[in-house]
Amino acid sequence: MENFIELINIVNKLRDPENGCPWDLKQTSKSLVPNMIEELYEVVEAIENNDSDHLKEELGDLLLHITMQVRIANEQGQFTYAEVLQSISEKLIRRHPHIFGDTEMTDAATVKLNWERLKKKEKEKKDRSIIDGIPMSMPALIIAWRMQEKAASAGFDWSEPEPVFDKIREETEELVEAVKLKDKDDIEDEIGDLLFSVVNLSRKLNIDSEFALKKSIAKFEKRFKLLEKHYKENNLDIYEASLEQMDEVWEKIKKRQ
C-alpha cells in the first residue's frame, strides 16, 4: 500500500501545474489511450511468454497509466482514487454472492453466467441490451467471444459443441456458394459468419481463439523463415521457386518440428 501511495505522489508531482513535467502536463485522458492500449498488449505478451520479469515491469507501466487517468479525472472534479477503489470493491462483493452472501455456486461456469445476469440486472434501468458494454476497439475475435458469452448468460447457447460443428459446415457451404457466384459482399458476410462460428466452437471447447490464432501465426512465421533459410543456404532464389517446390520443402520442415 505504501508503494502505491508513493506512485500516486510521483504522478501528482509530474502533474503539478507549477513544477510538473511539461510532457505529463500536456497529456489528456484521450491522448494517453494509444500508449495505454500498447501497455496492455505488452502485459498480454508477457503473460503468453510466461516472462514474469517482463510481466512485473509491464504491469507497473499499466498501473502508471491507470494512476494517470485517475489523476486527470480528479483534476477535472470527476472522481477520486478512493471512489474508484470503492466502486470496484462494491462491484466485486455484489457480483460474488456465493462468497459474500448466502448463494451457493460450485463451478466456474455457473459463476460466470450469474456474473453476466447480475451485470445486466444492475444496468436494466439504463435500457441496455444483454450484449451491450463490449468495447468495439478490441480485437474482433475477443469481441465475438464476449458477445457470445453474454448471449449465453440468457440461455442463447448450445449446450454441446456438436451443433457448432454443424453450423461451421453450413457456413462453409454458404461461403463456397458465394465464391462460385463471385459476390464480394456475400463472400465477406459468409467469411465473417464462418469466423464467428469458429470462435463459438473454440469457446465451447474452452480454447482461447485469440491465443490459438496467435500460436498459429507464430508457427507459420517460424516455418516460413526456415523456408527462406533453406533457399538462402542453397543459393536459390525463393522468388523463382514454384508453389509445388516450396510446398515440398514446407512439408519437410513440418516433419522436423
Salt bridges, closest charged atoms under 4 A:
GLU48 OE2 - LYS214 NZ 3.83
GLU58 OE2 - HIS54 NE2 2.89
GLU75 OE1 - ARG15 NH2 2.56
GLU75 OE2 - ARG71 NE 2.74
GLU116 OE2 - LYS112 NZ 3.52
GLU116 OE2 - ARG146 NH2 3.08
GLU116 OE1 - LYS150 NZ 3.67
GLU122 OE2 - ARG94 NE 2.73
GLU122 OE1 - ARG95 NH2 2.81
GLU149 OE1 - LYS112 NZ 3.85
GLU149 OE1 - ARG146 NH1 2.50
ASP157 OD1 - ARG203 NH2 2.76
ASP157 OD2 - LYS204 NZ 3.24
ASP166 OD1 - ARG169 NH2 2.62
GLU170 OE2 - LYS167 NZ 3.37
GLU171 OE2 - LYS167 NZ 3.38
GLU221 OE2 - LYS225 NZ 3.12
GLU233 OE2 - LYS229 NZ 3.89
GLU248 OE2 - LYS252 NZ 3.97
GLU251 OE2 - LYS254 NZ 3.93
